[in-house]
């Protein structure tokens, strides 16, 4: 898998995580621990994308 296709795949995962975060915020009582985990994973993916692109 080349860098470009890997970035595309990571961006898709990043987008799905954002959808999960948005969905969690829509709940009557969002789960703060779950939100923290989702945000941490999203940031990890963002960092990985940045490393591949540069």
PyMOL commands that set and color helices and strands:
alter all, ss='L'
color gray80, all
select helices_A, chain A and resi 3-26+32-53
alter helices_A, ss='H'
color red, helices_A
deselect
rebuild
show_as cartoon
